[in-house]
């Protein structure tokens, strides 16, 4: 039999043995028998030099084609056998609960934010969101903040170098304006998010922090509704022994306005009777007019507080900067 006639039968025999290999050991044995250094196909290739000049190109082409087929068959069978080897040796119930390696934990600020959102959702509030880069209208003008208010000064607010005087929002109240401009009452939203102020005077202030604000607008909404909501949320967050009190205050976008203080076991450990925690009030009629709500028909309240402040009180943390240093020794405690 000539060399040209031996190539095809040998290739078919090699393919059959590779495809029928029962395991990886048998596959490696078949590979060695045919395409290894001392294999049958390797020996056949070494005989090319004995052919005439006329036969050699055709034989070389057939051998190269056979090599490609054998390499493909070898790779396919190896993948099949490796998958088979990885399968359980005994029947497995894949509906049983598995074991998962812990990949990490939620940041303490994320934990507190989710707890706050969960509390508000229990009483019918939904989460709203908006841009962190704002304009003066949504951040100040629509909220009844006059042009000469100190909050609008460069030493308090981060302005961007743009012609339309864009800025990094100083509170999430701007989202309240955006929501009211888009929908008619009733409105019942909370707005968590990152805000920015030029303030790093001490360990309890940071130029960027997180805030959550609430807004409730409907007919016949009163300060009583506001107080009841505040008491419910803070007792959920800080314990059932938490007591709330309102102190008169001034905010340009609410009237009347209040500061909220609270009292519980955590406050007593700090050696204090009351601790300030939030600001609130009834939405100013001018704000309603700015968003085309009739203040003779609709009333509402709004309040806001810092998420970092809640986390610091809850976990006994005295330096706000610890939240942003990404020190795993700190984060693992939560």
Buried (B, 14 or more C-beta within 10 A) or exposed (E): EEBEEBBEEBBEBBBEBBBEBEEBEBBBBBBEBBBBEEBBBBEBBEEEEEBEEEBBEEBEEBBEEBBEBBEEBBEEBBEEBEEEEEEEEEEEEEEEEEEEEEEEEEBBBBBBBEBBBEBBEEEEBEEBEBEBEBBBEBBBBBBBBEEEEEBBEEEEBBEEEEEEEBBBBBBBBBBBBBBBEEEEBEBBBBBBBBBBBBBEEEEBBBEBBBBBBBBBBEEEBEBEBBBEBBBBBBBBBBEEEBEBEBEEBEBBBBBBBBBBBBBBEBBEEEEEEBBEBBBBBBBBBBBBEBBEBEBEEBBBBBBBBBBBBBBBBBBEBEEBEBBEEEEEEEBEEB
